[in-house]
Amino acid sequence: MMMDRPVQDRGPRVNERIRVREVRVVDADGSQLGVLPTDQALARAKEQGLDLVEVAAKSRPPVCKIMDYGKYKYEMKLKKRQNAKKQHKVVLKEVRLRPKTGEHDYQVKIKHARRFLLKGYKVQVNVLFRGRERAHTDIAKGHLERMAEDLEEIAKVESPPKMEGYRMIMILAPTPNAAKIAARERKEREAEAGKKGRKEKKSRRNRDDASEASAEALASESALDEGDEE
């Protein structure tokens, strides 16, 4: 329908704001109407109760389409929202090593990296240097390459080892297989928790049965003692 409200400067030019002498027109049904005087194109849009919207301002002549501009804006806004929802915000987690990192600390760090990757995060692995440690870049690179190899089932190297100031960094990204493994391990944990819960329930029931049996035994023994006294 025709828009009576003035259109803001943002967005395409609409109706009377199209001030060129002629435009190439696309009708509401998508058919090409060719080059028409702008006033004639605008009159055609008004006849249909629609708007004349400039869709390719840089073309010569500009391309305009006959449409319901209010509906078009609403659909574009909705599409923009949907696209924003689909966009996944990338979170970069960090794991730090040193050239002298020992085996125990390395295993702790790789567990951290694995946990992050299984949650869908990218991981930046940093090897930090102090003073003369910068002479041991080969050791640092070895740490990073080993970690990439140890995590290859769930991670790919997105950015290979490189020096940045006083650190060497590598970025790992989760592979599609990481999500599958995460789902499998989650099911295993849930099954184990259920199994443990059932065991605890059975154990409690056994303890209750034992306590009840013990109470009954004591009661019987007490009854016998009372009978002997008589």
C-alpha positions as CSV (number, residue, x, y, z in Angstrom):
1,M,0.0,0.0,0.0
2,M,1.1,3.6,-0.6
3,M,3.2,5.1,2.2
4,D,2.1,8.5,3.3
5,R,4.8,8.9,5.9
6,P,8.1,10.5,4.9
7,V,10.9,7.9,4.5
8,Q,14.1,8.3,6.5
9,D,17.3,8.9,4.6
10,R,18.5,5.4,5.5
11,G,17.5,2.7,3.0
12,P,16.5,3.0,-0.6
13,R,14.7,6.0,-2.2
14,V,11.0,5.5,-2.4
15,N,8.2,7.1,-4.5
16,E,8.7,10.9,-4.8
17,R,12.2,10.7,-3.4
18,I,13.3,9.1,-6.7
19,R,14.2,12.3,-8.6
20,V,15.9,11.0,-11.8
21,R,14.0,11.4,-15.1
22,E,13.6,7.8,-16.0
23,V,14.1,4.4,-14.4
24,R,14.2,0.7,-15.4
25,V,11.1,-0.8,-13.8
26,V,10.4,-4.3,-12.5
27,D,6.7,-4.9,-11.8
28,A,5.3,-6.4,-8.6
29,D,5.1,-9.9,-10.3
30,G,8.7,-9.7,-11.3
31,S,8.1,-8.9,-15.0
32,Q,10.4,-6.4,-16.7
33,L,8.6,-3.3,-17.8
34,G,11.7,-1.7,-19.3
35,V,12.8,1.9,-19.1
36,L,10.0,4.3,-18.2
37,P,9.7,8.0,-17.2
38,T,9.8,8.1,-13.4
39,D,6.4,9.8,-13.1
40,Q,4.9,7.1,-15.3
41,A,6.5,4.4,-13.2
42,L,5.2,6.1,-10.0
43,A,1.7,6.4,-11.4
44,R,1.7,2.6,-12.3
45,A,2.7,1.8,-8.7
46,K,0.0,4.1,-7.3
47,E,-2.6,2.3,-9.6
48,Q,-1.7,-0.9,-7.8
49,G,-1.7,0.7,-4.4
50,L,2.0,-0.1,-4.1
51,D,5.3,1.8,-3.9
52,L,8.1,2.5,-6.4
53,V,11.4,1.4,-4.7
54,E,14.8,2.1,-6.0
55,V,16.7,-1.3,-5.7
56,A,19.8,-0.5,-7.8
57,A,20.8,3.1,-7.5
58,K,24.1,2.8,-9.3
59,S,22.7,1.3,-12.5
60,R,22.1,3.6,-15.4
61,P,19.2,4.3,-15.4
62,P,18.5,3.2,-11.8
63,V,16.5,0.0,-11.3
64,C,13.2,0.4,-9.4
65,K,10.7,-2.3,-8.4
66,I,7.0,-1.9,-7.7
67,M,6.3,-3.4,-4.2
68,D,4.7,-2.9,-0.8
69,Y,7.6,-1.2,0.8
70,G,6.2,-1.5,4.4
71,K,5.9,-5.3,3.9
72,Y,9.3,-5.4,2.4
73,K,10.9,-3.6,5.3
74,Y,9.2,-5.9,7.8
75,E,10.4,-9.0,5.9
76,M,14.0,-7.6,5.7
77,K,13.9,-6.9,9.5
78,L,12.7,-10.4,10.2
79,K,15.3,-11.9,7.9
80,K,18.0,-9.9,9.6
81,R,16.9,-11.2,13.0
82,Q,16.8,-14.8,11.8
83,N,20.3,-14.5,10.4
84,A,21.6,-13.0,13.7
85,K,20.2,-16.0,15.6
86,K,21.9,-18.4,13.2
87,Q,25.3,-16.7,13.7
88,H,27.3,-18.6,16.2
89,K,29.5,-16.4,18.5
90,V,32.9,-17.8,18.4
91,V,34.5,-18.1,21.9
92,L,38.3,-18.6,22.1
93,K,39.5,-20.4,25.2
94,E,43.2,-20.3,26.2
95,V,45.6,-22.9,27.4
96,R,49.1,-21.9,28.5
97,L,52.3,-23.8,28.5
98,R,55.9,-23.1,29.1
99,P,59.0,-24.5,27.3
100,K,59.8,-26.3,30.5
101,T,56.3,-27.7,31.0
102,G,56.6,-31.3,32.4
103,E,54.6,-34.3,31.6
104,H,52.2,-34.1,34.5
105,D,51.4,-30.4,33.7
106,Y,51.1,-31.2,30.0
107,Q,48.5,-33.9,30.7
108,V,46.5,-31.4,32.8
109,K,46.6,-28.8,30.1
110,I,45.6,-31.2,27.4
111,K,42.6,-32.3,29.5
112,H,41.6,-28.6,29.7
113,A,41.9,-28.2,25.9
114,R,40.0,-31.3,25.3
115,R,37.1,-30.2,27.5
116,F,36.9,-26.9,25.8
117,L,36.9,-28.5,22.3
118,L,34.2,-30.9,23.2
119,K,32.0,-27.9,24.3
120,G,32.5,-26.4,20.9
121,Y,35.1,-23.7,21.7
122,K,38.2,-22.9,19.8
123,V,41.4,-23.2,21.8
124,Q,44.4,-20.9,21.6
125,V,47.4,-22.7,22.9
126,N,50.2,-20.4,24.1
127,V,53.7,-21.2,25.0
128,L,55.1,-18.3,27.1
129,F,58.8,-17.4,27.1
130,R,60.8,-15.6,29.7
131,G,64.2,-14.2,29.2
132,R,66.6,-16.7,27.5
133,E,63.8,-19.2,27.0
134,R,63.2,-17.6,23.6
135,A,66.2,-19.6,22.5
136,H,64.1,-22.8,22.9
137,T,61.4,-22.1,20.2
138,D,62.0,-25.6,18.9
139,I,60.9,-27.1,22.2
140,A,57.8,-24.8,22.3
141,K,56.9,-25.8,18.7
142,G,57.3,-29.5,19.8
143,H,54.8,-29.0,22.6
144,L,52.3,-27.4,20.2
145,E,52.7,-30.1,17.5
146,R,52.3,-32.8,20.1
147,M,49.1,-31.3,21.5
148,A,47.7,-31.0,17.9
149,E,48.5,-34.7,17.3
150,D,47.1,-35.8,20.7
151,L,43.8,-34.0,20.0
152,E,43.6,-34.8,16.3
153,E,40.5,-36.9,16.8
154,I,38.4,-33.8,17.9
155,A,40.5,-30.9,16.7
156,K,42.1,-29.4,13.6
157,V,44.8,-26.8,13.4
158,E,43.2,-23.6,12.3
159,S,46.4,-21.5,12.8
160,P,49.7,-23.3,12.9
161,P,52.4,-22.5,15.5
162,K,53.9,-19.0,15.1
163,M,55.7,-16.4,17.2
164,E,53.9,-13.4,18.6
165,G,56.2,-11.3,20.8
166,Y,57.2,-13.4,23.8
167,R,54.9,-16.3,23.0
168,M,54.3,-19.0,20.4
169,I,50.7,-19.6,19.6
170,M,48.5,-22.2,17.8
171,I,44.8,-22.2,17.4
172,L,42.8,-25.4,17.4
173,A,39.2,-25.6,16.2
174,P,36.7,-28.5,17.0
175,T,35.9,-30.9,14.2
176,P,32.4,-32.2,13.5
177,N,33.6,-35.4,15.2
178,A,34.0,-33.5,18.5
179,A,30.2,-33.0,18.7
180,K,29.6,-36.7,18.2
181,I,32.2,-37.7,20.8
182,A,30.8,-35.1,23.3
183,A,27.2,-36.5,22.8
184,R,28.5,-40.1,23.3
185,E,30.4,-39.2,26.4
186,R,27.4,-37.3,27.8
187,K,25.2,-40.4,27.3
188,E,27.9,-42.6,29.0
189,R,28.0,-40.2,32.0
190,E,24.2,-40.2,32.2
191,A,24.1,-44.0,32.1
192,E,26.9,-44.3,34.7
193,A,25.0,-41.8,36.9
194,G,21.8,-43.8,36.6
195,K,23.7,-47.1,37.3
196,K,25.3,-45.5,40.4
197,G,21.9,-44.2,41.5
198,R,20.4,-47.6,41.2
199,K,23.3,-49.2,43.2
200,E,22.9,-46.6,46.0
201,K,19.2,-47.2,46.1
202,K,19.7,-50.9,46.3
203,S,22.3,-50.4,49.0
204,R,20.0,-48.2,51.0
205,R,17.2,-50.8,50.7
206,N,19.5,-53.5,51.9
207,R,20.6,-51.4,54.9
208,D,16.9,-50.7,55.7
209,D,16.1,-54.4,55.4
210,A,19.0,-55.3,57.6
211,S,18.0,-52.6,60.2
212,E,14.4,-53.9,60.1
213,A,15.6,-57.5,60.6
214,S,17.9,-56.5,63.4
215,A,15.0,-54.6,65.1
216,E,12.8,-57.6,64.7
217,A,15.5,-59.9,66.2
218,L,15.9,-57.5,69.2
219,A,12.2,-57.5,69.7
220,S,12.0,-61.3,69.6
221,E,14.9,-61.5,72.0
222,S,13.2,-59.0,74.4
223,A,10.0,-61.0,74.2
224,L,11.9,-64.2,75.1
225,D,13.6,-62.5,78.1
226,E,10.2,-61.4,79.4
227,G,8.9,-64.9,79.1
228,D,11.8,-66.4,81.0
229,E,11.2,-63.9,83.8
230,E,7.6,-65.1,84.2
